[in-house]
Amino acid sequence: MTANTEVAEKLESYIRAQFFVADDDDFFTRDVHLWKEGYVDSTGAVEVIAFLEDEFQIRLPDEVLFDPNFTTINGMADRVAGLIHG
Amino acid sequence: MAEAAGQEAERATERQTAAPPSPQPGLWRELREAYALHERRLMNPAFWAVANYRFGVWSARRGFTPWRKLTSLLYGWCFFWIDLITGIAINREAEIGPAFHLIHHGNVKIHPEARIGARCGMMHDVTLGLSPGREGAPVIGNDVFIGAGAKIVGPVEIGDGAMIGANSLVINHVPAGATALGVPARAMPGSRGAPKRQVSSTKTQQ
């Protein structure tokens, strides 16, 4: 659980800084659909995956791009935490 | 009442930090400054546009009504022809700080509500405008460089010293010192202000 939160925290701060998410944007949460709501575009998705791979020294399969759970910060954190410990 | 006044004062200070009002150095000095920045060439259309903006601001401040109307008429006439010939439309209601440099002329549109700080540089094909559904116009800080073709729309704030890459579409706030690039604009990887990424050494060795 703690690994999840740590990953989610790092990912959230990365996305906020990289994609200029305003601090007062109430709509942006860890459960918001990042692609659908326009926070991250298609090239941004690749950047996010590259960030996760570099930051946590893991290898994400290409299929994660089509994974319906891999669209929110919490969903990504679950997947990454599973890979770190798995 | 006091609360409203407080809010107004707060807004005023906000405005000052975003775009400090020029110390009103007089039209002649402003025109000379613009002339010096624009390659000292009278035939530079970017100079016409900036000079006409400065003239428009100056004319709107005239106290004597017939004089204000006459100079405003001249400003409006020049505005129309400069817009037609060069595509540069800088409305005099916009606030632009001193030493504004329009580096290349052509197709620059600045909304009347937009505010630009001091010493900003702007290339051609730049639009500062509104965005449907979001109230407010862009506020640009000091020492900002805006690349060719960049569109900055909606109530966004560009921090001091930021750089906007060419052809970027800026719809979010850009922090001070950051380099924004892309459609929609985001922090350019590796630039100042961008989130640090550790480069994995193990993966490159594999």
Contacts between the chains, C-beta under 8 A, distances in Angstrom:
chain1	res1	chain2	res2	distance
A	13	B	195	7.1
A	14	B	195	5.0
A	17	B	187	6.2
A	17	B	193	7.8
A	17	B	194	7.0
A	17	B	195	4.2
A	18	B	186	5.6
A	18	B	187	5.1
A	18	B	189	7.8
A	18	B	194	6.8
A	18	B	195	5.4
A	19	B	172	7.5
A	19	B	186	4.8
A	19	B	187	7.7
A	20	B	172	3.8
A	20	B	173	6.2
A	20	B	174	6.1
A	20	B	175	7.7
A	20	B	178	8.0
A	20	B	180	7.0
A	20	B	185	6.8
A	20	B	186	5.9
A	20	B	187	6.8
A	21	B	172	6.8
A	22	B	172	6.0
A	22	B	173	5.3
A	38	B	184	7.5
A	41	B	183	8.0
A	41	B	184	7.1
A	43	B	182	7.7
A	44	B	186	6.7
A	47	B	189	7.2
A	50	B	197	8.0
A	51	B	197	6.0
A	53	B	200	7.3
A	53	B	203	7.4
A	54	B	197	5.6
A	54	B	198	6.0
A	54	B	199	6.4
A	54	B	200	4.9
A	54	B	203	7.6
A	55	B	197	7.1
A	55	B	198	6.5
A	57	B	200	5.8
A	57	B	202	6.4
A	57	B	203	7.4
